Amino acid sequence: MSIAGYIEENNNLEPLNFEAQKNALIVGELAAKYGIDLSDPIKREQFENIIRIIASNYLDKS
């Protein structure tokens, strides 16, 4: 799945939510950078969970 496809799919869930759009872009860019195939639902879910954990840990420290 392309970054654009990932963003479009997430925008369909929350079309007016700028934060969701921004998060989808970040996840898509990271997936592209590390070669993660977001079209695989299991890999996608695992990758999203990793991003959530990292973000949560970052927010806890700030």
N, CA, C and O atoms as CSV, one atom per row, in Angstrom:
chain,resi,resn,atom,element,x,y,z
A,1,MET,N,N,0.861,-1.176,0.000
A,1,MET,CA,C,0.000,0.000,0.000
A,1,MET,C,C,0.897,1.226,0.000
A,1,MET,O,O,1.893,1.282,0.722
A,2,SER,N,N,0.543,2.181,-0.796
A,2,SER,CA,C,1.325,3.408,-0.882
A,2,SER,C,C,1.006,4.321,0.302
A,2,SER,O,O,0.017,4.128,1.009
A,3,ILE,N,N,1.858,5.308,0.496
A,3,ILE,CA,C,1.596,6.301,1.541
A,3,ILE,C,C,0.268,6.990,1.266
A,3,ILE,O,O,-0.537,7.193,2.174
A,4,ALA,N,N,0.048,7.346,0.010
A,4,ALA,CA,C,-1.207,8.023,-0.348
A,4,ALA,C,C,-2.414,7.140,-0.050
A,4,ALA,O,O,-3.436,7.626,0.434
A,5,GLY,N,N,-2.299,5.845,-0.339
A,5,GLY,CA,C,-3.399,4.920,-0.056
A,5,GLY,C,C,-3.666,4.806,1.426
A,5,GLY,O,O,-4.820,4.751,1.853
A,6,TYR,N,N,-2.604,4.769,2.213
A,6,TYR,CA,C,-2.755,4.687,3.664
A,6,TYR,C,C,-3.441,5.942,4.195
A,6,TYR,O,O,-4.350,5.854,5.020
A,7,ILE,N,N,-3.008,7.102,3.725
A,7,ILE,CA,C,-3.611,8.362,4.166
A,7,ILE,C,C,-5.073,8.414,3.750
A,7,ILE,O,O,-5.937,8.790,4.542
A,8,GLU,N,N,-5.348,8.034,2.501
A,8,GLU,CA,C,-6.728,8.066,2.014
A,8,GLU,C,C,-7.619,7.152,2.845
A,8,GLU,O,O,-8.738,7.528,3.196
A,9,GLU,N,N,-7.133,5.962,3.160
A,9,GLU,CA,C,-7.929,5.024,3.959
A,9,GLU,C,C,-8.218,5.599,5.341
A,9,GLU,O,O,-9.341,5.496,5.833
A,10,ASN,N,N,-7.219,6.200,5.965
A,10,ASN,CA,C,-7.412,6.773,7.294
A,10,ASN,C,C,-8.260,8.032,7.247
A,10,ASN,O,O,-9.005,8.307,8.188
A,11,ASN,N,N,-8.162,8.797,6.177
A,11,ASN,CA,C,-8.990,9.991,6.041
A,11,ASN,C,C,-10.451,9.617,5.877
A,11,ASN,O,O,-11.329,10.373,6.294
A,12,ASN,N,N,-10.729,8.470,5.281
A,12,ASN,CA,C,-12.113,8.034,5.132
A,12,ASN,C,C,-12.741,7.767,6.494
A,12,ASN,O,O,-13.954,7.899,6.660
A,13,LEU,N,N,-11.922,7.393,7.462
A,13,LEU,CA,C,-12.442,7.134,8.802
A,13,LEU,C,C,-12.761,8.443,9.522
A,13,LEU,O,O,-13.775,8.549,10.211
A,14,GLU,N,N,-11.895,9.430,9.357
A,14,GLU,CA,C,-12.072,10.715,10.028
A,14,GLU,C,C,-11.685,11.836,9.060
A,14,GLU,O,O,-10.600,12.404,9.184
A,15,PRO,N,N,-12.552,12.161,8.103
A,15,PRO,CA,C,-12.159,13.078,7.033
A,15,PRO,C,C,-11.825,14.496,7.478
A,15,PRO,O,O,-11.071,15.186,6.793
A,16,LEU,N,N,-12.357,14.944,8.589
A,16,LEU,CA,C,-12.112,16.320,9.008
A,16,LEU,C,C,-11.100,16.420,10.144
A,16,LEU,O,O,-10.852,17.510,10.659
A,17,ASN,N,N,-10.527,15.310,10.530
A,17,ASN,CA,C,-9.612,15.289,11.657
A,17,ASN,C,C,-8.177,15.500,11.168
A,17,ASN,O,O,-7.540,14.576,10.661
A,18,PHE,N,N,-7.683,16.718,11.327
A,18,PHE,CA,C,-6.333,17.045,10.868
A,18,PHE,C,C,-5.288,16.190,11.571
A,18,PHE,O,O,-4.315,15.761,10.950
A,19,GLU,N,N,-5.481,15.942,12.850
A,19,GLU,CA,C,-4.513,15.155,13.613
A,19,GLU,C,C,-4.412,13.737,13.053
A,19,GLU,O,O,-3.312,13.195,12.949
A,20,ALA,N,N,-5.533,13.137,12.694
A,20,ALA,CA,C,-5.524,11.792,12.104
A,20,ALA,C,C,-4.804,11.802,10.759
A,20,ALA,O,O,-4.071,10.865,10.442
A,21,GLN,N,N,-5.007,12.853,9.968
A,21,GLN,CA,C,-4.322,12.962,8.676
A,21,GLN,C,C,-2.818,13.071,8.878
A,21,GLN,O,O,-2.039,12.422,8.180
A,22,LYS,N,N,-2.419,13.892,9.834
A,22,LYS,CA,C,-0.996,14.083,10.109
A,22,LYS,C,C,-0.372,12.778,10.602
A,22,LYS,O,O,0.725,12.413,10.177
A,23,ASN,N,N,-1.065,12.079,11.492
A,23,ASN,CA,C,-0.557,10.812,12.005
A,23,ASN,C,C,-0.434,9.771,10.907
A,23,ASN,O,O,0.538,9.016,10.869
A,24,ALA,N,N,-1.416,9.724,10.011
A,24,ALA,CA,C,-1.366,8.774,8.898
A,24,ALA,C,C,-0.166,9.060,8.006
A,24,ALA,O,O,0.489,8.134,7.528
A,25,LEU,N,N,0.122,10.332,7.782
A,25,LEU,CA,C,1.264,10.703,6.961
A,25,LEU,C,C,2.565,10.270,7.627
A,25,LEU,O,O,3.451,9.732,6.963
A,26,ILE,N,N,2.688,10.496,8.919
A,26,ILE,CA,C,3.897,10.110,9.647
A,26,ILE,C,C,4.092,8.601,9.597
A,26,ILE,O,O,5.191,8.129,9.304
A,27,VAL,N,N,3.041,7.841,9.878
A,27,VAL,CA,C,3.135,6.379,9.848
A,27,VAL,C,C,3.497,5.914,8.442
A,27,VAL,O,O,4.341,5.034,8.276
A,28,GLY,N,N,2.862,6.500,7.435
A,28,GLY,CA,C,3.158,6.132,6.051
A,28,GLY,C,C,4.595,6.419,5.667
A,28,GLY,O,O,5.237,5.605,5.004
A,29,GLU,N,N,5.107,7.575,6.080
A,29,GLU,CA,C,6.493,7.933,5.769
A,29,GLU,C,C,7.472,6.991,6.463
A,29,GLU,O,O,8.457,6.562,5.861
A,30,LEU,N,N,7.204,6.672,7.722
A,30,LEU,CA,C,8.081,5.748,8.437
A,30,LEU,C,C,8.047,4.358,7.812
A,30,LEU,O,O,9.085,3.711,7.673
A,31,ALA,N,N,6.870,3.903,7.441
A,31,ALA,CA,C,6.742,2.593,6.807
A,31,ALA,C,C,7.525,2.558,5.499
A,31,ALA,O,O,8.211,1.578,5.208
A,32,ALA,N,N,7.423,3.620,4.717
A,32,ALA,CA,C,8.160,3.676,3.451
A,32,ALA,C,C,9.665,3.686,3.705
A,32,ALA,O,O,10.425,3.017,3.004
A,33,LYS,N,N,10.086,4.442,4.705
A,33,LYS,CA,C,11.515,4.538,5.015
A,33,LYS,C,C,12.095,3.182,5.395
A,33,LYS,O,O,13.214,2.850,5.005
A,34,TYR,N,N,11.334,2.398,6.156
A,34,TYR,CA,C,11.835,1.111,6.632
A,34,TYR,C,C,11.332,-0.075,5.814
A,34,TYR,O,O,11.563,-1.224,6.189
A,35,GLY,N,N,10.648,0.192,4.702
A,35,GLY,CA,C,10.220,-0.879,3.804
A,35,GLY,C,C,9.112,-1.755,4.354
A,35,GLY,O,O,9.042,-2.939,4.022
A,36,ILE,N,N,8.242,-1.198,5.191
A,36,ILE,CA,C,7.124,-1.949,5.761
A,36,ILE,C,C,5.966,-1.939,4.769
A,36,ILE,O,O,5.565,-0.875,4.296
A,37,ASP,N,N,5.429,-3.111,4.452
A,37,ASP,CA,C,4.307,-3.227,3.519
A,37,ASP,C,C,3.008,-3.046,4.294
A,37,ASP,O,O,2.571,-3.951,5.005
A,38,LEU,N,N,2.394,-1.873,4.153
A,38,LEU,CA,C,1.174,-1.577,4.896
A,38,LEU,C,C,-0.057,-2.277,4.327
A,38,LEU,O,O,-1.134,-2.204,4.918
A,39,SER,N,N,0.086,-2.953,3.186
A,39,SER,CA,C,-1.062,-3.678,2.640
A,39,SER,C,C,-1.267,-5.008,3.362
A,39,SER,O,O,-2.335,-5.611,3.258
A,40,ASP,N,N,-0.252,-5.467,4.091
A,40,ASP,CA,C,-0.374,-6.683,4.901
A,40,ASP,C,C,-0.995,-6.273,6.234
A,40,ASP,O,O,-0.360,-5.562,7.013
A,41,PRO,N,N,-2.238,-6.714,6.511
A,41,PRO,CA,C,-2.935,-6.238,7.717
A,41,PRO,C,C,-2.210,-6.555,9.022
A,41,PRO,O,O,-2.267,-5.765,9.965
A,42,ILE,N,N,-1.537,-7.684,9.088
A,42,ILE,CA,C,-0.836,-8.052,10.328
A,42,ILE,C,C,0.382,-7.156,10.527
A,42,ILE,O,O,0.586,-6.618,11.616
A,43,LYS,N,N,1.187,-6.994,9.485
A,43,LYS,CA,C,2.360,-6.115,9.590
A,43,LYS,C,C,1.938,-4.680,9.878
A,43,LYS,O,O,2.574,-3.972,10.658
A,44,ARG,N,N,0.855,-4.270,9.234
A,44,ARG,CA,C,0.355,-2.908,9.435
A,44,ARG,C,C,-0.046,-2.691,10.894
A,44,ARG,O,O,0.333,-1.690,11.501
A,45,GLU,N,N,-0.808,-3.625,11.455
A,45,GLU,CA,C,-1.239,-3.490,12.846
A,45,GLU,C,C,-0.043,-3.498,13.789
A,45,GLU,O,O,0.010,-2.703,14.727
A,46,GLN,N,N,0.917,-4.390,13.548
A,46,GLN,CA,C,2.105,-4.447,14.392
A,46,GLN,C,C,2.879,-3.130,14.325
A,46,GLN,O,O,3.326,-2.610,15.348
A,47,PHE,N,N,3.030,-2.599,13.115
A,47,PHE,CA,C,3.768,-1.354,12.938
A,47,PHE,C,C,3.056,-0.194,13.623
A,47,PHE,O,O,3.695,0.624,14.285
A,48,GLU,N,N,1.736,-0.120,13.469
A,48,GLU,CA,C,0.971,0.939,14.126
A,48,GLU,C,C,1.087,0.834,15.644
A,48,GLU,O,O,1.188,1.853,16.327
A,49,ASN,N,N,1.074,-0.384,16.176
A,49,ASN,CA,C,1.212,-0.571,17.622
A,49,ASN,C,C,2.583,-0.119,18.106
A,49,ASN,O,O,2.698,0.487,19.172
A,50,ILE,N,N,3.617,-0.409,17.331
A,50,ILE,CA,C,4.966,0.038,17.695
A,50,ILE,C,C,5.018,1.562,17.737
A,50,ILE,O,O,5.582,2.145,18.663
A,51,ILE,N,N,4.429,2.201,16.733
A,51,ILE,CA,C,4.415,3.668,16.694
A,51,ILE,C,C,3.664,4.223,17.905
A,51,ILE,O,O,4.101,5.204,18.508
A,52,ARG,N,N,2.550,3.608,18.260
A,52,ARG,CA,C,1.786,4.074,19.434
A,52,ARG,C,C,2.613,3.962,20.714
A,52,ARG,O,O,2.596,4.866,21.550
A,53,ILE,N,N,3.333,2.858,20.865
A,53,ILE,CA,C,4.161,2.656,22.059
A,53,ILE,C,C,5.263,3.712,22.116
A,53,ILE,O,O,5.505,4.309,23.165
A,54,ILE,N,N,5.923,3.935,20.994
A,54,ILE,CA,C,6.989,4.944,20.950
A,54,ILE,C,C,6.430,6.322,21.286
A,54,ILE,O,O,7.018,7.057,22.080
A,55,ALA,N,N,5.305,6.670,20.689
A,55,ALA,CA,C,4.693,7.975,20.950
A,55,ALA,C,C,4.288,8.106,22.412
A,55,ALA,O,O,4.483,9.156,23.024
A,56,SER,N,N,3.729,7.049,22.966
A,56,SER,CA,C,3.308,7.064,24.365
A,56,SER,C,C,4.510,7.259,25.288
A,56,SER,O,O,4.453,8.047,26.232
A,57,ASN,N,N,5.590,6.543,25.013
A,57,ASN,CA,C,6.797,6.683,25.828
A,57,ASN,C,C,7.380,8.083,25.712
A,57,ASN,O,O,7.857,8.649,26.696
A,58,TYR,N,N,7.340,8.637,24.514
A,58,TYR,CA,C,7.851,9.989,24.299
A,58,TYR,C,C,7.019,11.002,25.084
A,58,TYR,O,O,7.568,11.892,25.734
A,59,LEU,N,N,5.691,10.863,25.021
A,59,LEU,CA,C,4.818,11.802,25.716
A,59,LEU,C,C,4.961,11.681,27.230
A,59,LEU,O,O,4.848,12.677,27.944
A,60,ASP,N,N,5.210,10.465,27.725
A,60,ASP,CA,C,5.395,10.267,29.162
A,60,ASP,C,C,6.640,10.986,29.669
A,60,ASP,O,O,6.677,11.432,30.815
A,61,LYS,N,N,7.666,11.101,28.815
A,61,LYS,CA,C,8.927,11.724,29.224
A,61,LYS,C,C,8.903,13.240,29.093
A,61,LYS,O,O,9.741,13.925,29.678
A,62,SER,N,N,7.953,13.771,28.332
A,62,SER,CA,C,7.949,15.229,28.120
A,62,SER,C,C,7.066,15.940,29.108
A,62,SER,O,O,6.953,17.165,29.066
